[in-house]
Structure formats: C-alpha cells, structure tokens
Amino acid sequence: MSNFQEKVTFIWDLADLLRGSHRRNEYQKVILPFTILKRFDSVLVYSKQYVLEAYDEYRWKT
C-alpha cells in the first residue's frame, strides 16, 4: 500500500507545483497538451524503433 501512497503523494505534489505557477483557469493549457503527449508516447512505443530507423535513412534526402 505504501507504493500506492507514494504515487498519490507524488501526483498531489505535482498538482501543488502547477497551482503555484498557473492560475486555476490555465490548468487546461498545461494538462491537456501533456496528456496528449503521453498518449502519443504510449501508442507509438511499438513503432518507435522503426520510425527512428526510417528517419535515419531519409533525413539526408531532401
């Protein structure tokens, strides 16, 4: 259970940091983009190596 409590504490600490630097009506400007980035990262994890290899192959062909 302590592992769960550590995660909860970590999340609340992050929320406190956001509250310190952003107004309540600005949270969506921060939370939504990071949520989308995390979703992209989770979905694309399986094709990341392929994409990096393709990038290395074609980056000099402009």
SVG drawing of the C-alpha trace seen along z (x, -y; Angstrom):
<svg xmlns="http://www.w3.org/2000/svg" viewBox="-11 -33 33 36">
<polyline fill="none" stroke="black" stroke-width="0.4" points="0.0,0.0 2.9,-2.4 3.8,-2.3 0.3,-3.5 0.5,-6.2 3.9,-7.3 2.2,-7.7 -0.7,-9.6 1.7,-11.9 3.8,-12.4 0.7,-13.4 -0.5,-15.8 3.0,-17.4 2.9,-17.9 -0.6,-19.5 0.8,-21.8 3.6,-22.9 1.1,-23.7 -1.1,-25.7 1.9,-27.7 2.8,-28.8 -0.6,-28.7 -4.0,-30.1 -6.9,-27.6 -8.3,-28.6 -4.9,-28.0 -4.6,-24.3 -6.2,-23.1 -3.5,-24.8 -0.9,-22.6 -2.7,-19.4 -4.3,-18.7 -1.1,-19.0 0.8,-16.8 -2.0,-14.3 -1.9,-14.2 1.9,-13.8 1.7,-10.9 -1.0,-9.2 1.1,-9.6 4.1,-8.2 2.1,-5.2 0.6,-4.4 3.7,-4.9 6.1,-2.9 5.8,0.2 6.8,-1.6 9.4,-4.0 12.4,-1.9 11.0,-1.6 10.3,-5.4 13.8,-6.2 15.4,-3.9 13.3,-5.4 14.3,-8.9 18.0,-8.0 17.5,-6.6 15.7,-9.6 16.9,-12.6 19.6,-13.5 17.3,-13.1 15.7,-16.5"/>
</svg>
